[in-house]
C-alpha cells in the first residue's frame, strides 16, 4: 500500500470514514508523520485475502494493482493479472 500525502481536510475525511467503517486500511503521511490504519489482530493470510478480493473486484492486477484491460473470453470477466504479470507468470 502506497503512502499518500494528505491535507488537513482529507485527514478529517479519513477519520470520518474510519468511524463510519467505510475504510479498513490506509497509509497516509501528514506533516512528516505516517499514519497507518489496519485491522487489529488480523493474520497475514486474512490481510492478503482481503487485498486479493479488493483488487479483483476493482478490476486491478492482484500483484501490482494496475488496471486490467483484457477480458477472459471463456468466463467473460477481466483477467486477475495485468499483461506484464500474465506474460511473466501464466505463460511460462
KATATA-V102024 format. One line per field, one symbol per residue. burial: 1 if it has 24 or more other ideal C-beta (glycine too) atoms within 12 Angstrom, else 0. Layout:
burial: ???
//
This chain:
burial: 00000000000001000000000011010000000000000000000000100010000111000001000000000111110000000000
//
